[in-house]
């Protein structure tokens, strides 16, 4: 899917969020990376194979 050189990380790898953003819809809270991963503003992810990654935002103490 990615035509960048060097290629962006695959959707299966731990660095998948480092792929380039190719579509961004902040009004809807999501973006599409060139590796096919949908990233959401709550830090959740939807992988191209349909698997979901739960939000992993750091919890801050107040």
SEPAVEX-347063 format. One record per residue (C-alpha): residue number from 1; residue in one letter; y, x, z. Coordinates in steps of 0.1 Angstrom, whole numbers, always signed. Example, Ala and Ser with C-alpha at 12.3 -4.5 7.8 and 13.67 -1.06 7.14 Angstrom:
@pos->1 | code->A | y->-45 | x->+123 | z->+78
@pos->2 | code->S | y->-11 | x->+137 | z->+71
! end
This chain:
@pos->1 | code->X | y->+0 | x->+0 | z->+0
@pos->2 | code->X | y->+25 | x->+28 | z->+9
@pos->3 | code->X | y->+38 | x->+49 | z->-19
@pos->4 | code->X | y->+60 | x->+72 | z->+2
@pos->5 | code->X | y->+54 | x->+110 | z->+3
@pos->6 | code->X | y->+41 | x->+119 | z->+28
@pos->7 | code->X | y->+23 | x->+86 | z->+32
@pos->8 | code->X | y->+33 | x->+64 | z->+62
@pos->9 | code->X | y->+8 | x->+59 | z->+90
@pos->10 | code->X | y->-21 | x->+35 | z->+84
@pos->11 | code->X | y->-21 | x->+1 | z->+101
@pos->12 | code->X | y->-52 | x->+11 | z->+120
@pos->13 | code->X | y->-37 | x->+42 | z->+136
@pos->14 | code->X | y->-18 | x->+46 | z->+168
@pos->15 | code->X | y->+14 | x->+56 | z->+150
@pos->16 | code->X | y->+14 | x->+25 | z->+128
@pos->17 | code->X | y->+50 | x->+16 | z->+140
@pos->18 | code->X | y->+64 | x->+47 | z->+124
@pos->19 | code->X | y->+59 | x->+33 | z->+89
@pos->20 | code->X | y->+91 | x->+25 | z->+69
@pos->21 | code->X | y->+107 | x->-9 | z->+73
@pos->22 | code->X | y->+107 | x->-28 | z->+40
@pos->23 | code->X | y->+118 | x->-62 | z->+51
@pos->24 | code->X | y->+138 | x->-72 | z->+81
@pos->25 | code->X | y->+147 | x->-106 | z->+94
@pos->26 | code->X | y->+165 | x->-102 | z->+127
@pos->27 | code->X | y->+175 | x->-139 | z->+127
@pos->28 | code->X | y->+138 | x->-147 | z->+128
@pos->29 | code->X | y->+128 | x->-118 | z->+150
@pos->30 | code->X | y->+104 | x->-99 | z->+127
@pos->31 | code->X | y->+101 | x->-70 | z->+102
@pos->32 | code->X | y->+75 | x->-59 | z->+77
@pos->33 | code->X | y->+65 | x->-23 | z->+75
@pos->34 | code->X | y->+53 | x->-7 | z->+43
@pos->35 | code->X | y->+17 | x->-4 | z->+57
@pos->36 | code->X | y->+15 | x->-42 | z->+60
@pos->37 | code->X | y->+22 | x->-45 | z->+97
@pos->38 | code->X | y->+45 | x->-73 | z->+109
@pos->39 | code->X | y->+64 | x->-62 | z->+139
@pos->40 | code->X | y->+82 | x->-87 | z->+162
@pos->41 | code->X | y->+112 | x->-83 | z->+184
@pos->42 | code->X | y->+90 | x->-88 | z->+215
@pos->43 | code->X | y->+71 | x->-57 | z->+204
@pos->44 | code->X | y->+40 | x->-77 | z->+194
@pos->45 | code->X | y->+24 | x->-69 | z->+160
@pos->46 | code->X | y->+3 | x->-86 | z->+134
@pos->47 | code->X | y->-20 | x->-63 | z->+115
@pos->48 | code->X | y->-29 | x->-68 | z->+78
@pos->49 | code->X | y->-65 | x->-77 | z->+88
@pos->50 | code->X | y->-52 | x->-105 | z->+110
@pos->51 | code->X | y->-56 | x->-88 | z->+144
@pos->52 | code->X | y->-28 | x->-92 | z->+169
@pos->53 | code->X | y->-14 | x->-65 | z->+191
@pos->54 | code->X | y->+1 | x->-80 | z->+223
@pos->55 | code->X | y->+37 | x->-72 | z->+231
@pos->56 | code->X | y->+39 | x->-38 | z->+248
@pos->57 | code->X | y->+75 | x->-37 | z->+259
@pos->58 | code->X | y->+82 | x->-15 | z->+289
@pos->59 | code->X | y->+88 | x->-35 | z->+321
@pos->60 | code->X | y->+120 | x->-24 | z->+339
@pos->61 | code->X | y->+126 | x->-29 | z->+375
@pos->62 | code->X | y->+159 | x->-43 | z->+386
! end
